[in-house]
Amino acid sequence: MKKTLSLLLLSIPFLCMAQTKKPVDGFFGIKFGADSVAVKAAVLAKGGVLNEKLSEPGNMVFSNINYETWKNATLYVGLLENQVYKITLGIIKIEPENVFGDYKKIVKEINAVYGSGTAGSDKNTTITLWIDKNKNSINASTLSSAILTLTYKNNDLGPIGQRIP
């Protein structure tokens, strides 16, 4: 399964022929390139709580995040040289039968703003990926029928090994 998922994740960028209608420049009120002070202010203003035990240099973790139908989700903010390059919203669903419905709703909403993404799946994972002209990306995924994630990523600010060529 890991090989299938890896191949899927590696092939999606090459399969994406259409670019997003709108540039991908951040998520949840956080712009790519913002510093940790701006991140903390933006998330706390929306009711999030900084989890200091899980946060570390380069990775801020917030709990109590409410977004769309996602209640009490967790927000992970990746920073490199104190600049945001990745924002991930994740939730473990107590009612797994709603996971795919929630996933389809989020994909539909993102499609309305950014244009149609490219979808792929294997036995336990479903992924939709959007890439803009600067190779910044959005990745919506379900993992093993109980986990939803939504990741916004800046291609230029992240670690070199994680960039789309």
C-alpha beads as a LAMMPS data file, in Angstrom:
LAMMPS data file: protein, C-alpha beads

165 atoms
164 bonds

1 atom types
1 bond types

-500.0 500.0 xlo xhi
-500.0 500.0 ylo yhi
-500.0 500.0 zlo zhi

Masses

1 110.0

Atoms # bond

1 1 1 0.000 0.000 0.000
2 1 1 2.847 2.401 0.803
3 1 1 4.241 1.935 -2.699
4 1 1 0.841 2.604 -4.251
5 1 1 0.288 5.713 -2.158
6 1 1 3.824 6.964 -2.863
7 1 1 3.367 6.457 -6.598
8 1 1 0.013 8.209 -6.444
9 1 1 1.421 11.181 -4.556
10 1 1 4.438 11.442 -6.871
11 1 1 2.385 11.169 -10.051
12 1 1 -0.374 13.649 -9.221
13 1 1 1.726 16.785 -9.886
14 1 1 2.596 15.484 -13.340
15 1 1 -1.034 14.661 -14.062
16 1 1 -2.230 18.147 -13.139
17 1 1 -2.650 19.855 -16.467
18 1 1 -4.946 22.643 -15.281
19 1 1 -3.731 25.305 -12.918
20 1 1 -5.848 26.931 -10.282
21 1 1 -8.019 29.938 -11.145
22 1 1 -6.742 31.824 -8.107
23 1 1 -3.239 31.835 -6.595
24 1 1 -2.790 29.676 -3.497
25 1 1 -1.396 32.161 -0.958
26 1 1 -2.402 30.857 2.469
27 1 1 -5.240 29.426 4.525
28 1 1 -7.269 30.136 7.684
29 1 1 -6.251 33.793 7.703
30 1 1 -2.548 32.898 7.545
31 1 1 -0.528 34.049 4.534
32 1 1 2.532 32.190 3.275
33 1 1 5.641 33.960 4.527
34 1 1 3.983 35.193 7.754
35 1 1 6.032 34.887 10.933
36 1 1 5.111 32.942 14.089
37 1 1 3.768 36.062 15.853
38 1 1 1.310 36.747 13.001
39 1 1 0.299 33.059 12.917
40 1 1 -0.424 32.963 16.622
41 1 1 -2.477 36.171 16.452
42 1 1 -4.527 34.959 13.462
43 1 1 -5.332 31.561 14.963
44 1 1 -6.058 32.801 18.488
45 1 1 -8.441 35.405 17.006
46 1 1 -10.452 32.504 15.540
47 1 1 -10.639 30.641 18.858
48 1 1 -7.684 28.325 18.356
49 1 1 -5.491 27.310 21.292
50 1 1 -1.708 26.952 20.948
51 1 1 -0.619 23.478 22.044
52 1 1 2.768 24.283 23.531
53 1 1 3.532 20.628 24.327
54 1 1 3.297 19.587 20.672
55 1 1 4.686 22.800 19.171
56 1 1 8.400 23.066 18.490
57 1 1 10.668 25.342 16.463
58 1 1 9.453 25.141 12.884
59 1 1 6.081 23.614 13.746
60 1 1 3.217 25.296 15.592
61 1 1 0.257 23.153 16.650
62 1 1 -3.160 24.586 17.522
63 1 1 -6.233 22.780 18.846
64 1 1 -9.893 23.787 19.159
65 1 1 -10.076 24.743 15.471
66 1 1 -13.521 24.978 13.886
67 1 1 -13.652 25.084 10.088
68 1 1 -16.792 24.317 8.065
69 1 1 -18.163 21.036 9.456
70 1 1 -14.850 20.244 11.135
71 1 1 -15.207 20.821 14.858
72 1 1 -12.310 20.667 17.307
73 1 1 -9.783 20.012 14.546
74 1 1 -6.023 20.487 14.835
75 1 1 -4.046 23.031 12.801
76 1 1 -0.366 22.411 12.074
77 1 1 1.691 25.326 10.750
78 1 1 5.104 24.592 9.262
79 1 1 7.698 27.372 9.358
80 1 1 11.145 27.513 7.837
81 1 1 13.356 30.399 8.938
82 1 1 10.285 31.762 10.778
83 1 1 8.203 31.951 7.570
84 1 1 5.028 29.935 7.007
85 1 1 5.366 27.496 4.129
86 1 1 2.752 24.855 5.035
87 1 1 -0.613 24.875 6.818
88 1 1 -2.414 21.599 7.542
89 1 1 -5.833 21.152 9.083
90 1 1 -6.504 17.645 10.367
91 1 1 -9.316 15.885 12.146
92 1 1 -10.064 12.357 13.261
93 1 1 -13.768 11.773 12.740
94 1 1 -15.671 9.987 15.483
95 1 1 -18.354 9.079 12.944
96 1 1 -16.327 7.619 10.063
97 1 1 -19.420 7.216 7.865
98 1 1 -19.379 11.005 7.402
99 1 1 -15.724 11.232 6.339
100 1 1 -16.194 10.836 2.604
101 1 1 -19.222 13.157 2.573
102 1 1 -17.222 15.842 4.398
103 1 1 -14.299 15.259 2.022
104 1 1 -16.527 15.683 -1.062
105 1 1 -18.018 18.880 0.390
106 1 1 -14.569 20.405 1.005
107 1 1 -13.393 19.389 -2.498
108 1 1 -16.500 20.977 -4.040
109 1 1 -15.897 24.228 -2.120
110 1 1 -12.218 24.356 -3.099
111 1 1 -13.126 23.568 -6.734
112 1 1 -15.471 26.574 -6.718
113 1 1 -12.618 28.906 -5.722
114 1 1 -9.558 27.352 -7.393
115 1 1 -10.978 25.290 -10.263
116 1 1 -11.100 21.514 -10.537
117 1 1 -8.394 19.582 -8.762
118 1 1 -6.881 16.277 -9.821
119 1 1 -8.124 13.296 -7.812
120 1 1 -6.640 9.903 -7.103
121 1 1 -7.236 7.057 -4.693
122 1 1 -6.156 3.652 -3.530
123 1 1 -7.651 1.172 -1.067
124 1 1 -7.480 3.436 2.019
125 1 1 -6.715 6.930 0.735
126 1 1 -8.436 9.499 -1.460
127 1 1 -6.562 12.639 -2.510
128 1 1 -7.410 15.729 -4.540
129 1 1 -4.614 18.111 -5.480
130 1 1 -4.681 21.669 -6.828
131 1 1 -1.516 23.428 -8.061
132 1 1 -1.276 27.092 -9.055
133 1 1 1.088 28.652 -11.624
134 1 1 3.730 29.164 -8.899
135 1 1 3.466 25.474 -7.949
136 1 1 1.877 26.302 -4.598
137 1 1 -0.596 23.573 -3.759
138 1 1 -3.672 22.451 -1.866
139 1 1 -4.083 18.799 -0.947
140 1 1 -7.343 17.428 0.470
141 1 1 -7.234 13.812 1.613
142 1 1 -8.959 11.093 3.550
143 1 1 -6.860 8.486 5.274
144 1 1 -8.196 5.110 6.393
145 1 1 -11.857 6.223 6.585
146 1 1 -11.518 8.279 9.782
147 1 1 -8.961 11.021 9.118
148 1 1 -9.432 14.146 6.998
149 1 1 -6.560 16.494 6.155
150 1 1 -6.371 19.700 4.190
151 1 1 -2.885 21.064 3.418
152 1 1 -1.948 24.381 1.808
153 1 1 1.714 24.567 0.817
154 1 1 4.033 27.222 -0.624
155 1 1 6.499 25.693 -3.055
156 1 1 9.214 28.363 -2.760
157 1 1 9.400 28.734 1.037
158 1 1 9.446 25.039 2.004
159 1 1 12.401 22.703 2.330
160 1 1 14.138 22.138 -1.009
161 1 1 13.532 18.366 -0.932
162 1 1 9.770 18.939 -0.674
163 1 1 9.443 21.341 -3.612
164 1 1 7.684 20.573 -6.889
165 1 1 10.237 20.878 -9.723

Bonds

1 1 1 2
2 1 2 3
3 1 3 4
4 1 4 5
5 1 5 6
6 1 6 7
7 1 7 8
8 1 8 9
9 1 9 10
10 1 10 11
11 1 11 12
12 1 12 13
13 1 13 14
14 1 14 15
15 1 15 16
16 1 16 17
17 1 17 18
18 1 18 19
19 1 19 20
20 1 20 21
21 1 21 22
22 1 22 23
23 1 23 24
24 1 24 25
25 1 25 26
26 1 26 27
27 1 27 28
28 1 28 29
29 1 29 30
30 1 30 31
31 1 31 32
32 1 32 33
33 1 33 34
34 1 34 35
35 1 35 36
36 1 36 37
37 1 37 38
38 1 38 39
39 1 39 40
40 1 40 41
41 1 41 42
42 1 42 43
43 1 43 44
44 1 44 45
45 1 45 46
46 1 46 47
47 1 47 48
48 1 48 49
49 1 49 50
50 1 50 51
51 1 51 52
52 1 52 53
53 1 53 54
54 1 54 55
55 1 55 56
56 1 56 57
57 1 57 58
58 1 58 59
59 1 59 60
60 1 60 61
61 1 61 62
62 1 62 63
63 1 63 64
64 1 64 65
65 1 65 66
66 1 66 67
67 1 67 68
68 1 68 69
69 1 69 70
70 1 70 71
71 1 71 72
72 1 72 73
73 1 73 74
74 1 74 75
75 1 75 76
76 1 76 77
77 1 77 78
78 1 78 79
79 1 79 80
80 1 80 81
81 1 81 82
82 1 82 83
83 1 83 84
84 1 84 85
85 1 85 86
86 1 86 87
87 1 87 88
88 1 88 89
89 1 89 90
90 1 90 91
91 1 91 92
92 1 92 93
93 1 93 94
94 1 94 95
95 1 95 96
96 1 96 97
97 1 97 98
98 1 98 99
99 1 99 100
100 1 100 101
101 1 101 102
102 1 102 103
103 1 103 104
104 1 104 105
105 1 105 106
106 1 106 107
107 1 107 108
108 1 108 109
109 1 109 110
110 1 110 111
111 1 111 112
112 1 112 113
113 1 113 114
114 1 114 115
115 1 115 116
116 1 116 117
117 1 117 118
118 1 118 119
119 1 119 120
120 1 120 121
121 1 121 122
122 1 122 123
123 1 123 124
124 1 124 125
125 1 125 126
126 1 126 127
127 1 127 128
128 1 128 129
129 1 129 130
130 1 130 131
131 1 131 132
132 1 132 133
133 1 133 134
134 1 134 135
135 1 135 136
136 1 136 137
137 1 137 138
138 1 138 139
139 1 139 140
140 1 140 141
141 1 141 142
142 1 142 143
143 1 143 144
144 1 144 145
145 1 145 146
146 1 146 147
147 1 147 148
148 1 148 149
149 1 149 150
150 1 150 151
151 1 151 152
152 1 152 153
153 1 153 154
154 1 154 155
155 1 155 156
156 1 156 157
157 1 157 158
158 1 158 159
159 1 159 160
160 1 160 161
161 1 161 162
162 1 162 163
163 1 163 164
164 1 164 165
